[in-house]
Amino acid sequence: MQKPAETQYPIHDLIRDRWSPLAFDSKPVEPEKLGSLLEAARWAASSYNEQPWAFVVATKEDTDAFQALFNCLAEGNQPWTQDAPVLLLSVAKEQFSRNGKPNRHAAHDVGMANANLVLQAMSMGLYCHMMAGFEPQKARHTLGIPEGWDPLTMMAVGYLGDAKTLSEDLQKREGAPRSRKPLDEFIFTGKWGEAASFAT
């Protein structure tokens, strides 16, 4: 299944074609490809080059590690993630290492790393589905995440699967068209709320 975005302006194919599937093939992700995804995340931009990210990664082959992450997911995310070959949790360091002060850009910078990872995945025929639906405190306890680190986002990673393997409700979600707000709702110039001319 392909779900290219209908854009107002031309964008790179990797961005246009990226979407978050629910159906994953159980085929394992090759270790070298998984390494490339995390290498892409490593080279994301960050405030003061702090690199305030860490990732907990589990493949289906490592049953205990996979189950630990799986058990932290919200109940609604578990039915479709069970076939994903990789689960990943991104975690943000809340203070700067350089001076111990709060890093209010940490979540943004981890998002940058996740975006790098997702686009690298697309370039290699892999898909990612990011999830806010998990229990951060359970993840903290289960995985031994220390104080000062904030579990932010779970992600399923793998090859695209067959939507027919999903429940009827999930198949409807999978087949629904992608949509985004038009540019003029969030691109302003002069002052807040005044749409930029190129956005209309």
C-alpha positions in Angstrom: 0.0 0.0 0.0 1.3 3.4 -0.9 -0.2 6.6 0.5 1.6 9.6 -1.0 0.7 13.0 0.5 -1.2 15.5 -1.6 1.0 18.5 -1.2 0.5 22.2 -2.0 4.2 22.5 -3.0 6.7 19.8 -4.2 8.6 18.0 -1.5 11.1 15.2 -1.3 9.7 11.8 -2.2 10.8 10.4 1.2 8.7 13.0 3.0 5.8 12.7 0.6 5.6 8.9 0.8 6.2 8.6 4.6 3.2 7.4 6.5 2.6 5.4 9.7 1.2 1.9 8.9 -0.5 -0.4 11.3 0.2 -3.6 9.4 3.8 -4.8 9.7 5.4 -7.9 8.2 7.0 -10.2 10.7 10.2 -10.3 8.6 13.2 -9.3 10.8 14.9 -6.0 10.2 18.6 -6.7 9.3 21.0 -5.6 12.1 23.0 -3.4 9.6 19.8 -1.6 8.6 18.8 -1.1 12.2 22.3 0.3 12.8 21.8 2.7 10.0 18.5 4.0 11.5 20.2 4.8 14.8 23.2 6.2 13.0 20.9 8.6 11.3 19.4 9.6 14.6 22.9 10.1 16.0 23.6 12.8 13.4 20.5 14.9 14.2 20.9 18.6 15.1 20.6 19.6 18.7 20.9 22.6 20.9 24.6 23.1 21.9 25.2 19.8 20.2 23.9 18.3 23.5 22.5 15.2 21.8 20.0 14.7 24.6 18.6 11.4 23.4 18.8 7.7 24.2 17.0 4.8 22.6 15.9 1.5 24.1 15.6 -0.9 21.2 14.2 -4.5 21.1 13.9 -6.9 18.3 11.4 -9.8 18.2 14.3 -12.2 18.4 15.1 -10.9 21.9 11.8 -12.1 23.4 12.3 -10.7 26.9 13.4 -7.2 25.7 10.6 -7.1 23.2 8.0 -8.1 25.7 9.3 -5.5 28.2 8.6 -2.7 25.7 5.4 -4.3 24.4 4.0 -4.5 28.0 4.4 -0.7 28.3 2.2 0.1 25.3 -1.4 1.3 25.7 -3.9 -1.5 25.3 -5.1 0.0 22.0 -1.6 -0.2 20.4 -0.9 -3.8 21.3 -3.0 -5.7 18.8 -1.2 -4.2 15.7 2.3 -3.9 17.2 2.6 -7.5 18.0 3.8 -8.4 14.5 6.3 -5.5 14.3 9.8 -6.9 14.3 11.3 -3.9 16.2 10.0 -1.8 19.1 11.9 1.3 20.1 11.6 3.9 22.9 13.2 7.3 22.6 14.1 9.1 25.9 15.1 12.7 26.4 17.7 14.0 28.9 16.0 16.9 30.8 19.1 18.8 31.8 22.2 20.0 29.9 25.3 17.9 30.6 27.4 21.1 30.2 25.9 23.0 33.1 23.0 21.0 34.7 20.4 23.6 33.7 17.0 22.5 32.3 17.1 21.9 28.6 13.8 23.1 27.3 14.7 22.0 23.8 15.4 18.4 24.7 12.0 17.0 23.4 12.4 19.0 20.2 15.9 17.6 19.7 14.8 14.0 20.3 12.1 14.7 17.8 14.8 15.7 15.3 16.6 12.5 15.9 13.4 10.5 15.5 12.7 12.3 12.2 16.1 11.5 10.9 15.5 7.8 11.9 12.2 7.7 10.2 13.4 9.2 6.9 16.4 6.9 6.9 14.0 4.0 7.4 11.9 5.1 4.4 15.0 5.3 2.2 15.7 1.6 3.0 12.1 0.3 2.5 11.3 0.3 6.2 8.3 2.0 7.9 7.9 3.5 11.3 4.8 4.2 13.4 5.5 6.5 16.4 3.2 6.3 19.4 2.4 8.5 22.4 0.2 5.7 23.7 2.3 4.0 26.3 2.9 4.2 30.0 6.0 6.3 30.7 6.2 5.4 34.4 5.9 1.7 33.7 8.6 2.1 31.1 10.8 4.0 33.6 10.3 1.2 36.2 10.6 -1.7 33.9 13.6 -0.5 32.0 15.4 1.2 34.9 15.4 4.6 33.2 17.1 7.0 35.7 15.8 10.3 37.0 16.4 13.2 34.7 15.5 11.2 31.6 12.0 11.4 30.1 10.5 8.5 28.1 9.0 10.3 25.1 7.9 8.2 22.2 7.5 4.5 21.4 8.0 3.4 17.8 7.2 0.3 15.8 9.7 -0.4 12.9 9.6 -2.9 10.2 8.6 -3.8 6.6 5.1 -3.1 5.4 2.6 -5.8 6.1 -0.7 -6.9 4.6 -3.6 -4.7 5.9 -5.9 -7.7 5.6 -4.3 -9.2 8.7 -5.7 -6.3 10.8 -9.1 -6.2 12.4 -11.9 -4.6 10.5 -11.6 -1.3 12.5 -7.9 -1.2 12.0 -8.3 -1.9 8.3 -10.5 1.2 8.1 -7.8 3.3 9.8 -5.1 1.8 7.5 -7.1 2.7 4.4 -8.1 6.2 5.4 -6.5 9.0 3.3 -3.8 11.1 4.9 -4.6 14.7 5.6 -2.9 17.8 7.0 -4.0 21.3 7.8 -3.5 23.7 4.9 -0.4 26.0 5.1 -2.5 29.2 5.6 -3.7 27.9 9.0 -0.2 27.9 10.5 2.2 30.0 8.3 2.0 33.6 9.4 3.8 36.8 8.5 3.7 40.3 10.0 1.8 39.1 13.1 0.1 36.0 14.5 -2.9 34.9 12.5 -2.0 36.7 9.2 -1.3 34.1 6.6 1.8 34.4 4.5 1.0 35.1 0.9 2.7 32.0 -0.4 0.6 29.9 2.1 -2.8 30.8 0.6 
